[in-house]
Amino acid sequence: MSAFTGVTVDREALIANYATVAEQVAPSGVVAVVKADGYGHGAVEVARALVDAGADWLGVADLDEAVALRQAGIDEGVRILAWLHSPDEDFRRAAQYGITPAVSSVEQLSTAADADVPAVHLVVDTGLSRNGAVESEWPELFATAAALTRGGDRTRIEGVMSHLSNASRSDDLDQDAALQRALDGLAAVGIRPDVVHLAASAGSLALPETRRDLARVGLALYGLSPFPDRTSADLGLRPAMRVTAAVLRTIAVPAGDGVSYGYTWRAEQDTRLAVIGLGYADGFDRAYGNHVSVRIGDRRFPVVGRVAMNAMHVDIGDADVAVGDEVVLWGDPANGDPAVEEWADAIGTINYEVVARVGRSVERRTT
């Protein structure tokens, strides 16, 4: 039988990572972030595993992601927070499916109230300059929030959130101070939210001062480190994603012959290549060629030549490799697999991007 080509997600690793993170950030709670298809791991199965691990909050980017979770059976006993909305979103879906929107403007807040959304979180920008009301907009936003909630029977301001830049400790603490100014402004109009949240994985693990009531944790739950100088193992986490492929064919290549488009690699001596069926159409950057290695059996072999749309080449020399054999692109280094960080470093990016870019064309299974 040929090896599996696709992504295998270790459910028990997800559950163990949740327990580790929850213990480290306590007494703060955890918003388990499953946006971007669960960072490429498969949002629905990841969400189910994290709920089984004890998560009572899930975080997603938008209402499409949130509704998909509800329709997949994540019931309203689990809170779902969605914080990025299109200009024409009317929020009726949020009310219908029991989703909590985080709103960034007077317009979004008013629209959510008109849709009878029971509770929202306000998003304030404290320095990331992404979504969130900037400080000059706070007085109008806070006054609108106070007016909407004054009668007690309309949308409630349940929470307030912002997002750290992770630029430096001092920058992050400045952002925390800005968040406190926002909370003081809300208190001045009579609003004291139940929950406040600011930190994601990096801040939650490294800067306890920024945890507030909830830690919005994504990357760490997938067993990956948000720090360039600390590994998953250093943090007590287990990478949950393992990417494998089957050898489709082997090819004898004489010394001097070029391989793949542009001949960015030529065989220095007679060798053999293994071809696997994953390429840039599946989210594997064409620049990986000549810069990463894979594991076959108990040995490492380099990926050579440019990655093509649906395939890449591995120089296997005279190794005993046959059609159907398993090729491990990345997984848990504790098991001898290449680390996803090796692939990130090869093209000058971060582990977040590498796992999130694995296309939905790639089959996923959870074990």
Salt bridges, closest charged atoms under 4 A:
ASP10 OD2 - ARG238 NH2 3.21
ASP37 OD2 - ARG360 NE 3.83
GLU45 OE2 - ARG48 NH1 2.71
ASP52 OD2 - ARG11 NH2 2.19
ASP64 OD1 - ARG93 NH1 2.75
GLU89 OE1 - ARG93 NH2 2.94
ASP90 OD2 - ARG92 NH2 2.63
ASP114 OD1 - ARG154 NH2 3.31
GLU135 OE2 - ARG181 NE 3.02
GLU158 OE1 - ARG79 NH2 2.82
GLU158 OE1 - HIS121 NE2 2.76
GLU158 OE2 - ARG156 NH2 3.93
ASP176 OD1 - ARG212 NE 3.22
ASP194 OD2 - ARG156 NH1 2.56
GLU209 OE2 - ARG169 NH2 2.61
ASP285 OD2 - ARG357 NH1 3.43
GLU326 OE2 - ARG242 NH1 3.34
ASP337 OD2 - ARG242 NE 2.86
ASP337 OD1 - ARG295 NH2 2.61
GLU342 OE2 - ARG300 NH2 3.07
GLU353 OE2 - ARG357 NH1 3.16
